């Protein structure tokens, strides 16, 4: 028997629709056998029939009034005769009204006076008045209990052991999937064994029967049957046993696989993108995933207008094989054409061309279109954006048509207010706010004003930036800032003018390779401890620097990495331009690694080495020295509290630094906990000594949001020394590293 099916996907399973069913036969019309004589006894005679026909003479018809009066007379006469007959047949009826058995006239019929009342309005009619508490309890007590059992879903009993091991494994996997899907979607199991009535139990059972059939069909059991039976439990009084018995039939496999499509380049583009092969089980999810893969691969290979038609699978119940045919309309193989724009003209076509990673005339690739869409979103200038291929009128020199890209864009609000806050032992409270206009100087020219207010830092800055300056992902920034810092290590009043060109990551567009180069000039008035004199003294420092940075990021997330690694090196040649001009270089090397133990546990490590060469510590501005301790350094110690100290136990900084951290993170839902060990030290020498390490341990909590985790860490130093805090608290956005 041959059948043709098509899948109708219903969330969890695929339902086969039979195009034709030869098992359904139309019965032939019934006819009398030849030679038989059928009896023909008339119902009435011809004479009676003719007498019943009214006369067709030309007498005029009576009026409507006369006809109505005659009809009423007939009805009254019939009603009176009927009542008289009933009265004679049943004497009790005669006594209904007055008790008299013998009456000359029958009593009027008994009626309910409520029947004469008008019906209430429909909007005020309540079919089910609210139950009193006692009624609700009684109804709960009367609720129908049931126990559901499904027979025939045991893979061990249903799998044919005569098959080879691979076939047995495939069929066993299919049964496991059937059981898992049914358990997650069953209406009977979702009801928890209770229903308001037996009718509701029956309705759920019928729904589960159809669900099982759909799931079985989706797994390739197209001959499956599901039998439904319900009966009163013999062991649990008042409960119902609902039994669904599965008769799976055979598992169907793919036969011939054919694609109705024009020639493509390369020739195996369609067939190579279709994973199922001849002999595989006909599983709806696998078939549909393979078709989806074709619809993805074609646009990636130069066919932007490809469409997938409706599949046809012709089943042979004798062999258990289904021949598969899929029509594919590839459309024209195309090259990238021109850029067009619609909507609010925030970015012109010429500006969009800077963001693309392809040229006009390149073979169309939908992955590059998706990349352009992401770049447009990253600008922050658009609230909605779409990029769609549309046919072009032009042809390439080799006759291949072009596909233009239509960019539909809507402008986002150009101005943004932002604020953040944090706390760290030694740093105190910090609150930072900013105002930015992202397109004050089109295209993508922004102005940002920032203010910082803290217990130990106050700052203000203004910055002009140009995004995608001359090429994609290259940003320029010029900033002017003023800063006052007051810490145990130093107090400084600093003015800074800096310019930077950078290729950096953003939360939307994380880059594997980042870099930046820049120049800055600082004037800073700071107090410093003079070791020779044994006292603090204020000095004015003028510093010029050419900082540069190179980073490699192979982690999976910018704010909350769980796998991969990061390496970053910062080099800054600097010169002190005050009295006794000196040149020196600052180098900082950072590395971190993230290892997922399982879906919920991550082990993270970090290491840092830093050095300053070419200048003595006492000739170096205190704000340019290295210090250890704090939330981004060695937790358990206050900010800048590690390293050399003066006789008053205040830190004076050093020219080298090393740090190491090990942290275990456990996440459950939107919350998480962490345990960590941090070690490190700062040294007076320019080369780290890797000794006298200080150790801090602690625990932390994490609250995960859409923009990253909020971190709260509590740490304590081991072998605490006089003057050091017993506990240190750190609060910020993002992981510690």
Secondary structure, 3 states (H helix, E strand, C coil): CEEEEEEEECCCCEEEEECCCCCCCCCCCCCCCCCCCCCCCCCCCHHHHHHHCCCCCCCCCCCHHHHHHHHHHHHHHHHHHHHHHHHHHCHHHHCCCCCCCCCCCCCCCCCCHHHHCCCCCHHHCCCCCCCCHHHHHHHHHCCEEEEEEEECCCHHHHCCCCCCHHHHHHHHHHHHHHHHHHHHHCHHHHCCCEECCHHHHHHHHHHHHHHHHHHHHHCCCCCCEEEEEEEECCCCCCEEEEEEEEECCCCCEEEEEEEECCCCCCCCHHHHCCCCCCCCECCHHHHHHHHHHHHHHHHHCCCCCCEECCCEEEEECCCCEEEEEEEEECCCCEEEEEEEEEECCCCCHHHHHHHCCCCCCCECCHHHHHHHHHHHHHCCCEEEEEEEEEEEEEECCCCCEEEEEEEEEEECCCEEEEEEEEEECCCEEEEEEEEEECCCCCCCEEEEEEEEEECCEEEEEEEEEECCCCCCCCEEEEEEEEEEEECCCCEEEEEEEEEEEEECCCCCCCCCEEEEEEEEEEEEEEEEEECCCCEEEEEEEEEEEEEEEEEEECCCCCCCCCCEEEEEEEEEEEEECCCCCEEEEEEEEEEEEEEECCCCEEEEEEEEEEEEECCCHHHCCHHHCECECCCCCCCCCCCCCECCECCCCCECCECEEEEEEEEEEEEECCEEEEEEEEEEEEECCCCCCCCCCEEEEEEEEEEEECCEEEEEEEEEECCCCCCCCCCEEEEEECCCC
